[in-house]
Amino acid sequence: MEIARNGMTREAIFEKLAEFRRNDIKWQEGRTYGYVFDPGKAVVEVGKAAYNAFLSENGLDFTVFQSLLRLERELAAFGARHLRGDKQVVGNFTSGGTESIILAVKAARDCYREKRPEITTPEMILPATAHAAFHKAAHYLGVKAVTVSVDPETFRADVEKVRSAITDNTILIVGSAPSYAHGVVDPIADLAALAQENDLWMHSDACMGGFLLPYFSRLGEPVPDFDFTVPGVTSISVDLHKYAYTPKGASLILYRNKVYRKYQIFACSRWIGYTIINNAVQSSKSGGPMAAAWAVLNYVGDDGYLEIARKKLAAVKKITDGISRIDGLRLLTRPDMCLVSFTSNDVNVFHIIDEMNRRGWYIQPSLSFDNSPAHIHLSINASNVGWEDELLKNLAECVEIARTLPDGELIGLIKGSLEGVDLSAISDKDIMGMMSAAGVTDGALPSRMADINGLLDALPAHVREKALTAFVNDIFSQP
């Protein structure tokens, strides 16, 4: 690609951008159950206006843009109060849950470098439902991720399995509030007590639920404690761009006090240039997301969020009850929040998803791992309220259609061809050959994804990762 020699007109630019979006999901229609959290037109417009107003302000230097310093301090103070922390709780604004999680792992690692310098290979214990961002943090930061199985019935962290995984190298225990996959809150209090017993850092990952769960609790739901009222919780991550409905990317990382947060901060004076002091991963960053988050929180207000939570809670109960009544489907567990997971013992869930997509819905496939089977995931947000009856009606119809579709023929052939093959040594060429057989050609995905998802589900996790890496490395090539 070359940029236009003489420049394009404004009209031509936006026509081209509209063309680029032609195949994007139509999230504005209320039929998308993932990735986009839509609070409605009025809130979106406030967020965009505030975002644009601070688009050019640079968070690299808060002494120059003191408005951003004030915004960040106020947002962190809101997070501390919302999660029932005292005046000692501190925090920072980040671009999203992944950045918040990476910072928490970095802080724990650097804290224990000082506290226990004899540890040269630090470990963190992750229930199998802990977000993939912790594995990314482990990869980036040289911390070993030790994964333990969760309870096969509730899908909550198994405290005794976590206990048995603690070694002399352990520095950090992670719990989810809730886990993304199943929408259930881990026993944070028990995990934190275990962390205290062993002088370990305890991170409560509330990226999904930290904003919404306090409202569910106020509505009478039995939400387990996961916040700073729990002794032993060291840090908490909470996203605002999910159920606070602020524009992306907006998250908070919070610490019980400054003693812990100190290890998050990066400073460098070993170069000839401007002063470098970063309170998060990014250096230069637009003030737009921060201003937008502040604006949306104050525009919707506490009463507004409570009412949104009331409607979502009713929608979750209606959808989970409805799924339980559809022949062939079963809930994996009753969620604590508005993340719903369900599967089938006799129908290919990937065919169900394809059929739903044909009807204009976006529902998310989840591959099998540990003791959780392949399943369908719904992240229910404000724009999905009111669509419950049509969703359930279409879901029941798609289950019956999926029963009639051929299942597993291609997967069986591919698995047969892999018998005796050392999958740890499989080449990118072989992987792309499998992907091509499943319908991926020239970086383009097929209209139906059941074979692709079935293929990935049939592979061991480490081979899935290798396949996905090869595919992404191929698709992000010059157009």
C-alpha positions in Angstrom: 0.0 0.0 0.0 1.1 3.6 -0.7 -0.6 6.7 0.7 -2.4 8.9 -1.7 0.1 11.2 -3.5 -2.1 14.3 -3.4 -4.3 13.3 -0.5 -7.9 12.0 -0.5 -11.0 14.0 0.0 -12.7 13.7 3.4 -15.7 12.1 1.6 -13.5 9.6 -0.2 -11.8 8.6 3.0 -14.9 7.9 4.9 -16.5 6.0 2.0 -13.4 3.8 2.0 -13.5 3.3 5.8 -17.2 2.4 5.5 -16.2 -0.2 2.9 -13.6 -1.7 5.3 -16.4 -2.2 7.9 -18.7 -4.0 5.5 -18.1 -7.5 7.0 -17.9 -6.4 10.7 -20.5 -7.7 13.1 -23.5 -5.3 13.4 -23.2 -4.8 17.1 -25.6 -1.8 17.1 -28.5 -4.2 16.5 -28.5 -5.8 20.0 -27.8 -9.3 18.8 -24.1 -9.4 19.6 -23.1 -11.3 22.8 -19.4 -10.5 23.1 -16.6 -8.0 22.4 -18.8 -4.9 22.3 -20.6 -3.5 25.3 -23.3 -1.1 24.0 -25.0 1.2 26.5 -27.2 3.0 23.9 -26.8 6.0 21.7 -27.0 8.8 24.3 -24.2 7.3 26.5 -22.1 6.4 23.4 -22.3 10.1 22.2 -21.2 11.4 25.6 -18.2 9.0 25.6 -17.2 9.9 22.1 -17.4 13.6 22.7 -15.3 13.4 25.8 -12.9 11.1 24.0 -12.5 13.5 21.1 -12.1 16.5 23.5 -9.0 14.8 25.0 -7.8 12.9 22.0 -4.5 14.9 21.6 -3.6 15.2 25.3 -0.7 12.9 26.0 -0.5 10.9 29.2 3.3 10.5 28.8 3.9 13.6 31.1 1.3 14.3 33.7 3.2 17.4 34.8 2.4 19.0 31.4 -1.2 17.6 31.1 -2.4 18.0 34.7 -6.0 17.4 33.6 -5.0 13.8 33.0 -3.4 13.5 36.4 -6.7 14.7 38.0 -8.8 12.4 35.9 -6.7 9.4 36.7 -6.6 10.1 40.4 -10.4 10.5 40.5 -11.0 7.3 38.5 -8.7 5.4 40.8 -10.5 6.9 43.9 -13.8 5.8 42.4 -12.4 2.3 41.9 -11.1 2.1 45.5 -14.5 3.2 46.9 -16.5 1.0 44.6 -14.5 -2.0 45.7 -14.8 -1.1 49.4 -11.2 -0.1 49.9 -9.9 2.4 52.5 -8.1 5.7 51.9 -4.8 3.7 51.6 -5.9 2.0 48.3 -4.2 3.4 45.2 -4.4 2.7 41.5 -3.9 3.7 38.0 -5.7 3.8 34.7 -4.7 1.3 32.0 -5.7 0.5 28.4 -7.6 -2.7 29.4 -7.6 -5.8 31.5 -4.5 -7.3 29.9 -2.4 -4.3 30.8 -3.8 -4.2 34.3 -3.0 -7.9 34.7 0.5 -7.6 33.3 1.1 -4.7 35.8 -0.1 -6.7 38.7 2.2 -9.6 37.8 5.1 -7.3 37.3 4.5 -5.7 40.7 4.3 -9.1 42.4 7.5 -10.3 40.6 9.5 -7.2 41.5 8.2 -7.2 45.1 9.4 -10.7 45.6 12.7 -10.0 43.9 13.4 -7.7 46.7 11.6 -9.7 49.4 12.8 -13.1 48.5 15.9 -12.7 46.3 16.6 -16.4 46.5 13.7 -17.1 44.1 15.2 -17.1 40.6 12.2 -18.8 38.9 9.1 -17.2 40.3 5.8 -19.0 39.9 2.1 -18.0 40.0 -0.7 -20.4 40.5 -3.6 -20.0 38.1 -6.9 -21.9 38.2 -7.6 -23.3 34.7 -10.3 -20.6 34.3 -7.9 -17.7 34.9 -7.8 -15.3 32.0 -5.3 -15.9 29.2 -3.7 -12.5 30.0 -2.0 -14.1 33.0 -0.3 -16.5 30.6 0.7 -13.6 28.4 2.1 -11.9 31.5 4.0 -15.1 32.4 5.4 -15.2 28.9 6.5 -11.5 28.9 7.8 -11.3 32.4 9.5 -14.7 33.0 7.1 -15.9 35.6 6.1 -19.6 35.4 2.4 -20.2 35.2 1.3 -23.2 37.2 -2.2 -24.2 36.1 -4.5 -26.2 38.4 -7.9 -27.8 37.6 -11.1 -26.2 38.9 -14.1 -27.9 40.5 -15.8 -30.0 37.7 -19.3 -29.1 38.9 -19.1 -25.4 39.8 -16.0 -24.5 37.8 -14.7 -22.4 40.7 -11.1 -22.6 41.8 -10.3 -25.6 44.0 -8.5 -24.3 47.1 -7.0 -27.6 48.0 -5.5 -28.0 44.5 -4.1 -24.5 44.8 -2.7 -25.4 48.2 -1.0 -28.5 46.8 0.6 -26.4 44.0 2.4 -24.0 46.3 6.2 -24.4 46.2 9.2 -22.5 47.5 9.1 -20.5 44.2 5.4 -19.4 44.5 4.9 -15.6 44.7 1.3 -15.1 43.5 -2.1 -16.7 43.6 -4.9 -15.6 41.2 -8.7 -15.8 41.6 -11.4 -14.6 39.3 -14.5 -12.5 40.1 -15.9 -13.9 37.9 -14.1 -16.2 35.5 -14.8 -15.2 31.9 -15.6 -18.7 30.7 -18.4 -19.6 33.2 -19.3 -16.4 35.0 -18.7 -17.7 38.5 -16.8 -16.1 41.3 -13.9 -18.1 42.8 -13.6 -18.5 46.6 -11.5 -15.3 46.8 -11.6 -15.2 50.6 -10.3 -18.8 50.9 -7.6 -18.2 48.3 -6.6 -14.9 50.0 -6.4 -16.7 53.4 -4.2 -19.3 51.8 -2.0 -16.5 50.4 -1.7 -15.0 53.8 -0.7 -18.3 55.4 2.1 -18.6 52.9 3.1 -14.9 52.7 2.1 -14.7 49.0 0.6 -12.0 46.8 -3.1 -12.4 46.1 -4.6 -10.9 43.0 -8.4 -10.7 42.5 -9.1 -10.5 38.8 -12.3 -8.6 38.7 -11.9 -7.3 35.1 -15.3 -8.7 34.1 -17.2 -8.3 37.4 -15.5 -5.6 39.5 -17.9 -2.9 38.3 -21.1 -4.9 38.0 -21.0 -7.3 40.9 -21.5 -4.7 43.6 -24.7 -3.7 41.9 -25.9 -7.3 41.7 -25.1 -7.5 45.4 -27.2 -4.4 46.1 -30.1 -6.1 44.2 -30.0 -9.0 46.6 -27.9 -11.5 44.7 -25.6 -13.6 46.9 -22.3 -12.3 45.5 -19.2 -13.7 47.3 -16.8 -11.1 48.7 -13.9 -10.5 46.3 -12.8 -7.0 47.0 -10.6 -5.1 49.5 -12.8 -6.1 52.4 -11.2 -9.6 52.0 -8.1 -9.8 54.2 -5.1 -10.8 52.1 -6.2 -9.4 48.7 -3.2 -7.4 47.5 -4.4 -6.1 44.1 -7.5 -6.0 42.0 -8.0 -5.4 38.3 -11.4 -4.0 37.1 -12.4 -3.0 33.6 -14.5 0.0 32.9 -15.0 -0.6 29.2 -17.0 -3.7 29.9 -20.0 -3.3 32.2 -19.4 0.4 33.0 -19.9 0.9 29.2 -17.1 3.4 28.8 -15.3 3.5 25.4 -12.3 1.2 25.0 -9.6 1.0 26.4 -10.4 1.7 30.0 -9.4 -0.4 33.0 -8.0 0.1 36.5 -5.4 -1.7 38.5 -5.7 -1.1 42.2 -3.4 -2.0 45.1 -4.1 -2.2 48.9 -1.5 0.5 49.4 1.4 2.4 47.9 3.9 -0.2 49.3 2.7 -2.7 46.7 2.0 -0.2 43.9 5.6 1.1 44.0 6.7 -2.1 42.2 4.5 -1.4 39.2 6.2 1.9 38.4 9.0 2.1 35.8 11.6 4.9 35.8 14.6 5.3 33.6 17.4 7.9 33.9 20.0 5.9 31.9 19.7 7.8 28.7 20.2 11.3 27.2 16.6 12.5 26.8 13.5 13.5 28.6 12.6 12.1 32.0 10.9 8.7 31.8 8.5 7.7 34.6 5.7 5.4 33.7 2.9 4.3 36.0 1.7 1.8 33.5 3.0 -0.1 30.4 2.4 2.6 27.8 4.4 5.8 27.6 2.7 8.0 25.0 -1.1 7.5 25.2 -4.1 9.6 24.4 -6.1 11.1 27.2 -9.3 10.3 25.3 -10.1 6.9 26.9 -9.6 8.4 30.4 -11.7 11.5 29.8 -14.4 9.3 28.2 -14.4 6.9 31.2 -14.8 9.8 33.6 -17.6 11.3 31.5 -19.6 8.1 31.1 -19.4 7.2 34.7 -20.7 10.5 35.8 -23.3 10.8 33.0 -24.9 7.4 33.7 -24.6 7.8 37.5 -25.0 5.3 40.3 -28.8 5.1 40.0 -28.5 4.6 36.3 -26.1 1.8 36.6 -28.2 0.1 39.3 -31.2 0.2 36.9 -29.1 -1.3 34.0 -28.0 -4.0 36.4 -31.6 -4.7 37.4 -32.6 -5.2 33.7 -29.5 -7.4 32.9 -30.1 -9.6 36.0 -33.7 -10.2 34.8 -32.4 -11.0 31.3 -29.8 -13.4 32.6 -32.4 -15.4 34.6 -34.7 -15.5 31.7 -32.0 -16.7 29.3 -30.5 -19.3 31.7 -34.0 -20.7 32.5 -34.8 -20.8 28.8 -31.6 -22.6 27.8 -32.4 -25.2 30.5 -35.7 -25.9 28.8 -34.3 -26.5 25.3 -33.9 -30.1 24.4 -30.3 -31.0 23.9 -28.8 -28.0 25.7 -27.5 -27.8 29.3 -26.0 -25.1 31.3 -22.4 -25.8 32.5 -23.2 -24.0 35.8 -25.5 -21.2 37.1 -23.5 -18.0 36.7 -23.0 -15.3 39.4 -23.1 -12.6 36.8 -24.2 -12.1 33.2 -21.7 -14.5 31.5 -23.5 -17.6 30.5 -22.0 -20.9 29.3 -23.9 -23.9 27.9 -23.1 -27.0 25.9 -24.7 -30.1 24.4 -24.1 -33.8 24.9 -25.6 -34.8 21.6 -25.4 -31.8 19.2 -22.3 -30.2 17.8 -22.2 -26.8 19.5 -20.1 -25.3 16.6 -22.9 -26.1 14.2 -25.3 -24.4 16.5 -23.1 -21.3 16.5 -22.9 -21.2 12.7 -26.7 -21.5 12.4 -27.2 -18.7 14.9 -24.7 -16.5 13.0 -26.7 -17.0 9.8 -29.6 -15.5 11.6 -27.6 -12.4 12.6 -26.6 -13.3 16.1 -23.0 -13.3 17.4 -22.4 -16.0 20.1 -19.0 -17.1 21.0 -17.4 -20.5 20.6 -15.2 -21.8 23.5 -13.0 -24.8 23.0 -12.6 -27.6 25.5 -9.9 -27.4 28.1 -9.1 -29.2 31.3 -12.5 -30.4 32.6 -14.6 -27.9 30.7 -16.2 -29.2 27.4 -16.5 -27.2 24.2 -19.4 -24.8 24.8 -21.2 -21.6 23.8 -20.6 -18.4 25.6 -22.8 -15.3 26.0 -21.7 -12.0 27.5 -25.0 -10.3 28.1 -24.9 -6.5 28.1 -27.4 -3.7 28.1 -28.2 -3.7 24.4 -29.1 -7.4 24.6 -32.0 -6.7 27.0 -35.3 -7.2 25.3 -34.0 -9.8 22.8 -34.4 -12.8 25.2 -37.5 -14.4 23.6 -36.2 -14.2 20.0 -32.7 -15.4 21.1 -34.2 -18.5 22.8 -36.6 -19.2 19.9 -33.8 -19.1 17.3 -31.5 -21.1 19.6 -34.1 -23.9 19.8 -34.5 -23.9 16.0 -30.8 -24.0 15.4 -30.3 -26.9 17.8 -32.7 -28.9 15.7 -31.0 -27.9 12.4 -27.6 -28.7 13.9 -28.8 -32.3 14.7 -29.2 -32.9 11.0 -25.8 -31.7 9.9 -22.8 -34.0 9.3 -20.5 -34.1 12.3 -16.8 -34.8 12.5 -16.0 -36.3 9.1 -13.2 -33.8 8.3 -12.0 -33.9 11.8 -11.8 -37.7 11.7 -9.8 -37.6 8.5 -7.3 -35.0 9.9 -6.9 -36.8 13.2 -6.3 -40.0 11.3 -3.6 -38.3 9.2 -1.9 -37.1 12.5 -1.7 -40.6 14.0 2.0 -41.3 14.8 3.0 -37.8 14.1 5.1 -35.9 16.7 2.8 -32.9 17.1 5.4 -31.0 19.0 7.5 -30.9 15.9 4.6 -30.2 13.4 5.6 -27.6 10.8 3.8 -24.4 9.9 3.4 -25.8 6.4 1.6 -28.9 7.8 -0.6 -26.6 10.0 -1.6 -24.4 7.1 -2.4 -27.6 5.1 -4.8 -28.7 7.9 -6.4 -25.2 8.0 -6.8 -25.2 4.2 -8.6 -28.6 4.4 -10.9 -27.0 7.0 -11.7 -24.1 4.6 -9.1 -21.4 5.3 -7.6 -20.2 2.1 -5.4 -17.1 1.4 -6.1 -15.8 4.9 -9.9 -15.8 4.3 -12.2 -17.6 6.7 -15.1 -19.8 5.4 -18.7 -18.7 6.0 -19.1 -21.6 8.4 -16.6 -22.1 11.2 -17.7 -25.5 12.6 -14.9 -27.4 10.9 -12.3 -24.8 12.0 -13.4 -24.9 15.6 -13.8 -28.6 15.5 -10.2 -29.0 14.2 -8.8 -26.7 16.9 -10.9 -28.5 19.6 -9.4 -31.8 18.5 -5.8 -30.6 18.9 -3.9 -30.5 22.2 -3.7 -27.0 23.6 0.0 -26.5 22.7 -0.7 -27.5 19.1 -3.7 -25.2 19.0 -1.4 -22.3 20.0 1.0 -23.3 17.3 -1.8 -23.4 14.7 -3.2 -20.1 15.7 0.2 -18.5 15.7 0.9 -19.8 12.1 -2.5 -18.6 11.0 -2.2 -15.1 12.4 1.3 -14.8 11.1 -0.1 -15.7 7.7 -3.2 -13.5 7.7 -1.4 -10.3 8.8 0.5 -9.9 5.5 0.5 -7.1 3.0 -2.9 -6.8 1.3 
